């Protein structure tokens, strides 16, 4: 176990980067000029920290260049416009230049999925309450229903504003999609009480081929055969918000850890190398992480463990640790973090909704640092409220000052206290998700 005392990470180490990402650059939509500016900024910071091996790794993506939607409901003798948010990957309605009045059909998913029949919703508007489909069959049923437009209400977020989100790019590419917008929970709830049966809707989008980047920075270890310890985050955002928590918090975390661990490694290289990966295009389901594993497929066995940092700066909340790998991974992490003064809620789970997942497909154990603030996740998630006024540098520093010694131990110990690979009983589901959601070769 590493015994070296690391210098503390303080708010002043985080705030300049947070300000740059959220207030100067702002929304960092995948493939956009702002996302590219953020990638260049991160590259510059790693080089300033003395990392000669910092680089950009380009990959193709789809960029939402234009997104406009108009949803109206009847109130007495007039139609009233309601706030909505176009989901990334959504096609346009026909026509896209004016609202068209349609009958509104309500569907509660996943329990009422079997009501979807081919062509059964042709020419109608469908309001989905609950998660959009998490399997290919459910997505195809939505597409084949023929709904003219889908109004989606995330049942985890009972807020007064619509949530921004995206459709899975592989499903859109392979199976198509229906025009889809997010509607606020409170709006839809009131519609139901008021008996709203018709809506006017139009969606106009323009999606173009673009380029995104993974920013990769390496500090070489002293034992080439020992592999590397990887640190991951994403730096892109959804439409219409600066992403202070999701995920500028993870982005500034990597820079802070690189400052602490990388600076130490320059003076005395760790046994294992250190690799910091800032992924682009996560908000379209970890597109950057997928391209990373495809590019570095032959190196996957050299990744001893991945520490992923995503949405971990809520001022009031619960610090959670999502574990991917053998039970020993979680026991080791929880025990060491507790000794460093950080109590966490550990969860052993298979989830494709994080940048660690494409790496775990190829056997890389992962620890995902996360901080929730209510049972549905985070109240400000994917909304304009995810700004610097709703995050806590102090809460983030508490996590990072416990995470750094854990990472240093992983980088220095001759033998890690856990095996590589995923538990045998989890492999079928991991492989299904890899094929179904990511089209990864397995």
Buried (B, 14 or more C-beta within 10 A) or exposed (E): EBEEEBEEBBEEBBEEBBBBBBEEBBBBBBBBEBBBBBBEBBBEBBBEBBBEEBBBBEBEBBBBEEBEBBBBBBEEEEBEEBBBBBBBBBBBBEEBEEBBEBEBBBBBBEEEBEBBEEEBBEEBBBBBBBEBBBBBEBBBBBBBBBBBBBBBBBBBBBBEBBBBBBBBBBBBEEBEBBBBBBBBBBBBEEBEEEEBEBBBBBBBBEBEEBBBBBBBBBBBBEEEEBBBBBBBBBBBBBBBBBBBBBBBBBBBBBBBBBBBBBBBBEEEBBBBBBBBBBBBBBBBBBBBBBBBBEEBEEBBEBBBBBBBBBBBBBBEBBBBBBBBBBEBBBBBBBEBBEEBEBEBEBBBEBEBEBBBBBBBBBBBBBBBBBBBBBEBBBBBBBBEBBBBEBBBBEBBBBBBBBBBBBBBBBBBBEEBBBEBBBBEEBBEEBBBBBBBBBEBEE
